[in-house]
Amino acid sequence: MQPQRKAEVFLVLTTFIAAWGWVFSRESVQGMPIFAFLGSRFLLAAVILLPFCLGKRNRIQLQQIPSILMTGGWMALNLVLWIYAVATTDSLGEGAFIMSLAMLFVPLVGWVLLKIRPTRYFWQALPVAVLGLACLTLFKGQIQFKSSQLWFLAAAIVQAIYFCYTSVYARSVPILPLTTIQLACTGIVGLMLSFFLEEWPTTIATSTLMWFIASVVIATSLRFILQLIGQKNTTAANAAIIMILEPVMTVFVAAIWYHERMPAIQILGCILILSALFYYRWRSFRLLSK
């Protein structure tokens, strides 16, 4: 198989693993405190990735540490909001599509924080995405946000902030130690929140531990490695378009595992959001390639 095709297969597999990661997380938090799960998962993932950070190529400078920790803080806030939404939602697929809006929030956040004006393709895609979000939140003829939808929306906005800052610092900081420190920051924040806000159970069921292990090893560490390999051997445009599949995969996985069903208006909302994301990324990368 050609390296390009192999990379694309890896990225599709990454979206499939990411979709199941939503299920792994949802099942894990049914049997253990949500912030304890988040902290333990990401701290262990950081420990697993730590050996890959050794060597001169992955060396970071002392003056870079404050910036790295700042991005780690944004990642931690993003995932704290996300895991709380996952624990309280009744529709993982719906949540996945709301989270996918983060990539459309990035230009707005970049405009505010980094003074980078969005392209006209963004302004063309944004109304379609907003209409899609309206369809997702339409109940009984009027727009009503459920609490979990608001948490997902807040997580998507914070994820856009995290993405903007990480994109800036990733140009000068090796990606592996950057990601490992960010994961460690998330783990530490999660465990601190758990220590102050949660009561740990005396025992944890074996099934919960298995879901937790799957979250750490498969949905975090393996997913990250496959994604890195895929991105390394294909174009940024291909990778970005393929990664749009994650919410679609999540809808299918949630339908299989939880028998989730969406009304027609919400399915329309998902299609509109997917169309807006696809159009924006496709036109953006065509613009860059000229």
N, C-alpha and C positions, 0 to 999 in steps of 0.2 A: 504493500500500500504506500502511495506517495506521502511524504511528510505533511503536505498541505491537507490531504484528505484525513490522515491520521489525527492531525490537530483538530479538525472540525468534528471528528468523532468524539475526541476527548472533551471538547466544549459542550457538545450535545449531552454527553454523559454527565458533565458537570451540572447542567441545568436539571437533569433527572435526579441526581443526588441532592441538589439544593431543594428540589420539591419534596423529596422524602425527608429532608432535614426539618421541614416544617412539621411533619408528622412525628418525627423523633422527639422534637422539642415539646410538642403538644402532649405526647404520651408521657414524657419524663416529668413534666410539671403537674401531672395528675397525681404523682406519688411522692413528690419532694417539693420543698419551697422554691418558688420561681427564681428568686435572686441567688439562692444557693446553687441551683442548677446552672444559672448563667455564669456565675463566678467560677465554679468548679470546671465547667466545660471549657471556658476560654483560657483559664490558667493552665490546665492540662494540655490544651492544644499548643500553647506557647512553649511549654516544656518539651513537647514532641518536636516542634520546629527548631528549638534552640541549637541542637547539634549541627543543623544545616547552615547556621549563621557564622560558623567558625571560618577562619581564613582571611587573608588580606583583602580579598575582593569585597568582603562584607563588613569591613571596618568602618566605624562611624566616629565622627569628631565630637569632642566634649561639648563644643558650642552648639551642636545640632540637637542635643538631648532635650532642651526646653521645647523646641518646635515639635519634636517627635512625641513628647509627652502631651503636648496640647492636642495633637491629632488623635492620640490615644484617648484623651478625655472626651472628644466629640464622638469617637467610635463607641465608647462606653455608654454615653447618654443615648445614642442611637439604639443600641442593643437592649438597654434597660427598658426603653419605651416599647421596642418591638416585642420583647419576651412578655411584657405585661399584656400587650394586645393579643398575642398568641394565646395566652392563658385565659383570656376573657371572651374571645370571639366565638361565634357560632358558625363562621364560614372562613376557612383558611384560604380558599381560592379568591374570595372577595378581598381579603387582606393582602394577598400577594399582588393583586393588580393595583391596589392603592399604594403599596410600597414601591411598585415599579415606576410610579410617578416621580420618584426621587430624581431620575435622570432628566426629567423635564424641569424640575425645580433648580437643577444645577446652573443653567444659564442665568436665571433670576438671582440666585445667591451670588454667582460670580460677578454679576453686574453691581450688586450692592457692596460686596466685600473686596473684590479685586478690580473693580472699575472696568470690566470687560463687557462690552455691549453685546447682547444676544444678536444672532443673525436673523434675517427676515424669515427663514425657515422655522425658527423657533416660534415666532409670533403667529405663523400659519398653523402650526401643530397645536399650540396651547389651547385655543378655543375648543378644538375637537376633544382634547384630553379632559378639559373642564366639563364638557357636555357628557363625556363618558363617566366621570366621577359623579355627576348629577344623577345619571341613570342608575349607578350602583347604590345610591342613597335614597332612591325614590321608594316611598312606602305609602300605600293608600292615597296616591295622587298628589303627595307633597313630599318635599325633600326633608328627611329626618335623619340626622347623623346618630347612629348608635355609638355608645361610649368607646367600643373597641375600634370603630372606624376612625374616631378622633385620635385615638392613640396611634393607630397605624399612620394617619396623616401627619401627626407630629413627628413620628419616627422617620417618615420619608423626608420631611423638611430638614431634620437634623442630619440625616444621611447625606443630603445634598451639601450641607455645610462641611461635613467630614470629607466628602469627595473632593470638594474644591481645595481645601487646605492640603489634603494628602497629595493631590495632583501637583501642587506647587513644590512640596518638599520631596516628593519621590524623584524629582529631577536631580537632586544632589545627594540623596540618602539611598544606600542599597536597599532594594525592596524587601529582601528576606528579614534583616534585622528590624526594619521599619514595621513590617507586619507583625513580627513576633512581639515587639514591645507594645504595639497597639493591642494585641490579643491579651498580653499580660496586664495592661492597664484595665481593660474590660473585666478581666478575671478578678483583679483586686477590688475594683469598684463594686462588682456584684457581690463579692464575699463581705465587704464592709456593710453594704446595705442589708444583706442577710443577717449579719451579726446584730445590727441595731433594730431591725424591723421584723425579723422572722424567728419563729421557734422551730428548731430542728426536731424531727421525729426521732424516737429512740431506735427504730429499725426502719429500713427501706426494703421494700419488696424486691425479690430477685428480678422480676420482670421490669421494674423501674430502673434497676441498675443496668440491665441489658440495653434498654432504650438510651440511657445516659451514655454508656460506652459507645453505642452506635453514633450518638450525636458528636462525641469527641473525635473518634477515630475516622468515621465515614463522612459525616456531614460537615466536619470542620477541617481536619488535617488532610484527608484524602482528597476532598473537594478542592482545597486550596492548591495542592500539588498538581492535580490534573488540570486545573484552570491555568496555572503558571506554564505548564508544558504546552497546552493548547495555544495560549496567547503568544508564546515564544515562536511557534512554528506556523503562524498564519498572520494575516494582516489585521490591523486594529479594526478595520471596517467589518471584516468577516466575524471577528470575535464579538463585536458589539451587537451585530444583528442576531447572531446565534444566542447570545445571552438574554435577548428579549423573550426567548422561549420559557424562561423560568416560571413566570406566572401562569402560562398556559399549562405547563407540566404540573404545577401545583393544583390547578383546577381538576385535572384528570386524576391525580393521586388522591386528592380529597374526596372525589366522587367514588373512587374505588374503595378507599379505606373507611371513610365516614358516611358514605352514601349521601354526600351533599348534593343538593339540587338548587340551581338558581332559577328564578323566574325569568321570563323572556326579556324583560326590561333590563335586568342586571347582566344578562348575557350580552345584550346590545352595548351596555356600558363597557364591558370587558373588550369587545371588538373595537369600540371607538378608541379606548386607551391604547390598545395594541397597535392600531392603525396610526395613531399620532406618534407613538414611540418609533415605529418602523420608518415612517416618513421622515421624521426629524433626524434620526441617525443616518439614514441612507443619504439624504440631501447634504447633511453636514460633512460626511466623509467624501462625497463626490466633490464638494467645494474644496476640501483640503487636498484632494488628489490632483486638482487642476494646476 
